[in-house]
């Protein structure tokens, strides 16, 4: 099996899979509300207003949870990203 020219190499595919695994582990460490907001925003691309409606809360609360959730994920991913 030869990858098409210009496509990601095997090493890159392995790194991408490792990053994805670390990312989902980091998201799994979040509290339920932060986890839901991060997934709805970053994976499903919902707007703040849509998330607020789904979660029956304010857009400000959504923004706050998203900010804290993103910060925590980045802290958890820090050692992996540095290597």
C-alpha positions in Angstrom: 0.0 0.0 0.0 1.5 3.3 -1.1 -0.1 6.5 -0.1 -0.8 9.0 -2.8 1.8 11.7 -3.3 1.1 14.7 -1.1 -0.9 12.7 1.4 0.0 12.3 5.0 2.8 9.7 5.7 2.5 6.8 8.1 4.4 8.7 10.8 1.9 11.6 10.6 -1.1 9.3 10.7 0.3 7.7 13.8 0.9 11.1 15.4 -2.6 12.3 14.5 -4.1 9.1 16.0 -2.1 9.6 19.2 -3.1 13.3 19.4 -6.8 12.3 19.0 -6.5 9.7 21.7 -4.9 12.2 24.1 -7.5 14.8 23.2 -10.5 12.5 23.9 -8.8 11.5 27.2 -8.4 15.1 28.2 -12.1 15.9 27.3 -13.1 12.9 29.3 -11.5 14.5 32.4 -13.8 17.5 32.2 -16.9 17.8 34.3 -20.1 16.8 32.5 -21.2 20.4 31.7 -17.8 21.5 30.4 -17.5 18.3 28.4 -20.9 18.8 26.7 -20.1 22.4 25.8 -16.7 21.6 24.4 -18.1 18.7 22.3 -21.1 20.7 21.1 -18.9 23.7 20.1 -15.7 22.1 18.9 -17.0 18.8 17.4 -20.5 19.7 16.2 -19.9 23.5 15.6 -23.0 24.6 17.5 -23.3 28.3 18.2 -23.2 29.6 21.7 -26.9 30.4 21.5 -27.8 26.9 20.3 -25.7 25.3 23.1 -27.4 27.6 25.6 -30.8 26.6 24.4 -29.9 22.9 24.5 -28.5 23.1 28.0 -31.1 25.5 29.2 -28.6 28.1 30.4 -27.3 31.5 29.3 -24.8 32.2 26.5 -22.5 33.7 29.1 -22.5 30.5 31.0 -21.7 28.5 27.8 -18.8 30.9 27.0 -17.4 30.5 30.6 -17.7 26.7 30.5 -16.1 26.6 27.1 -13.2 28.8 28.2 -12.5 26.7 31.3 -12.9 23.5 29.4 -10.5 24.6 26.6 -8.0 25.7 29.2 -8.2 22.4 31.0 -7.8 20.4 27.8 -4.8 22.4 26.8 -3.2 21.8 30.3 -3.8 18.1 29.9 -2.4 18.1 26.3 0.6 20.3 27.2 3.1 17.4 27.9 2.1 15.6 24.7 2.3 18.8 22.6 5.7 19.6 24.0 7.2 16.3 23.0 
